Amino acid sequence: MIRVGLVNGLIVLLIVLIALGSLLAGRVWLPPSLVWHELWTPGPHLSTLIVTQLRLPRAVLALLVGAALGLSGGVLQGVTRNPLAEPGLLGVSAGAALGAVVTIYFGVADRFTAAAPFAGLCGALAASLLTFALGRGGGTITLILAGAAVSGLAAAGIALALNLAPNPYAADEIMTWLMGSLADRSWIQVNLILPFVLVGGAMLAVTGRSLDALSLGEAQARSLGIDLQRLYVLSVFGTALAVGAATAVTGAIGFIGLIAPHLMRPLVGHQPSRVLLPAALSGALLLLCADIATRLIRFGPELKLGVFTSLIGTPFFFWLIVRLRKAAP
Amino acid sequence: MTTLTAQSVTVRRGARAILDHIRLTAAVGEFVAVIGPNGAGKSTLLAVLAGLLEPTEGRVDLDGEDLYRIPSKRLASRRAYLPQNPRCEWPISVERLVALGLTPILPAIGRLPAAHARRIEEALRLCDLSDRKLQAVTTLSGGELERAMLARALVGQPEILIVDEPVAGLDPRHALDAMRRLAAYAASGRLVIAAIHDLTLAARYASRIIALASGRAMGDGPTGTTLTAALVKETFGVEACISGEAERRYVDYR
């Protein structure tokens, strides 16, 4: 009990410290004394603008998106009882990406800021509806397979958009978006996704008890009075709302949802319900750190956030598989 | 007094009847052993009686109320069910595993109320696991895991306990212990229904025998008068030799 509280407390402390640091770090380094001074003196100041209009929304967005990914990863690993599960598994990320890519393809994204995120959210919802309709009632494996099929479909759609791109610029824009980034995002994007992330997050957060019971398998969980359909609906649509909205404004960011629950699980005694809050917090922390890293690591063009998390995440994935293989009899 | 009644329960998969017009009435205080060859429909019958598999025809009542209309939470607080070879997917501690048995009466979020901690201790003691309570369940031996699962089922003190093959894969001492625990639980005023392959154990500890073959009831009644060589011949197709009385009874095959 104390340990769970301690873990959460430590992560929150780290988040606050690093988030404050992230306001100062970037292409232009801002000395804290200058920021503090100009924040309290009237009149427009460059440093105040950079902090409140560029870096603060970016940090908030990193925390929101990271928390959504981490929480969803924790829930989905609990639902599937598979430590390799993550939000991308249900086709949510691919669906969101396809939705956003379609708006870029037709040039709507340039005319309305909200078009790509909104279409992304619709894509995520459509993908998860399809996944759920296909995989419903067939248990966990069917759900995973349905997710893989829907991801494949969305990937085919994205490939088609790239194939038929009207000009190289559109193709380039789609590719850039697919790489995932928090650069040049503002309060508009934060406000846009906040309600969806909150509602989706709430749906995911109430699954704790059911996930605990489900660690005994579906038969025992049902015998303990758990409504498995409700659990599937909450986890699939909670993920669609929270991760779908997040992916819609940031592009595809992988591996946070996979790694965050894993790092936390041994610290809180492996019980699925206890993993959820730490997974959300550590997901937020990881993405915040990753975003700062992309701003600080400079060799030529800016390193994209999605590329960076994949580069860091893939070796972790390898390590997981090797460990699982050792654990298997 | 709690009674579980099945009326002409039939379960069909396609054209095949897995259970064929089974009827039975069982009350608290009984320890019912369901016996029968592989594929006889024992597991299906237990799932139907546990309220987890609605029969194609017929009905099951708990105290006169349709079992399949009782809200799952309420039913969960009155009966516990253990499937064959129960497993736990995460390396949680034994104590946490046992606590999962209290799921139906736990608040939706928040920590374990203090009153429940005592019930967990008690269930662990009853199943001889007090010294293992902080160990990860994935590191337990087969027999220990079986006991931990039984503690998980007993912790909620359900009126009805339904267990699918509780002694499969246990060594003789642990098998005897498990049967004694189930018999004692039934004697304390609960209904225990278990599928059991070992006829000697069933003959010694169960108060009642239900024999199934190909989904049909071949016999149903008090162990002493029901479990006869003729029934074994009819149910399993083997010649049996039954000797001894009560806890010294033996069932052997020719």
Boltz contact constraints between the chains, C-beta under 6 A:
constraints:
  - contact:
      token1: [A, 81]
      token2: [B, 89]
      max_distance: 6.0
  - contact:
      token1: [A, 212]
      token2: [B, 100]
      max_distance: 6.0
  - contact:
      token1: [A, 213]
      token2: [B, 100]
      max_distance: 6.0
  - contact:
      token1: [A, 213]
      token2: [B, 103]
      max_distance: 6.0
  - contact:
      token1: [A, 215]
      token2: [B, 88]
      max_distance: 6.0
  - contact:
      token1: [A, 215]
      token2: [B, 89]
      max_distance: 6.0
  - contact:
      token1: [A, 215]
      token2: [B, 90]
      max_distance: 6.0
  - contact:
      token1: [A, 216]
      token2: [B, 88]
      max_distance: 6.0
  - contact:
      token1: [A, 219]
      token2: [B, 83]
      max_distance: 6.0
  - contact:
      token1: [A, 222]
      token2: [B, 52]
      max_distance: 6.0
  - contact:
      token1: [A, 223]
      token2: [B, 81]
      max_distance: 6.0
  - contact:
      token1: [A, 224]
      token2: [B, 76]
      max_distance: 6.0
  - contact:
      token1: [A, 224]
      token2: [B, 103]
      max_distance: 6.0
  - contact:
      token1: [A, 224]
      token2: [B, 104]
      max_distance: 6.0
  - contact:
      token1: [A, 225]
      token2: [B, 72]
      max_distance: 6.0
  - contact:
      token1: [A, 225]
      token2: [B, 73]
      max_distance: 6.0
  - contact:
      token1: [A, 225]
      token2: [B, 76]
      max_distance: 6.0
  - contact:
      token1: [A, 225]
      token2: [B, 104]
      max_distance: 6.0
  - contact:
      token1: [A, 270]
      token2: [B, 90]
      max_distance: 6.0
  - contact:
      token1: [A, 270]
      token2: [B, 91]
      max_distance: 6.0
  - contact:
      token1: [A, 270]
      token2: [B, 92]
      max_distance: 6.0
  - contact:
      token1: [A, 271]
      token2: [B, 92]
      max_distance: 6.0
  - contact:
      token1: [A, 271]
      token2: [B, 96]
      max_distance: 6.0
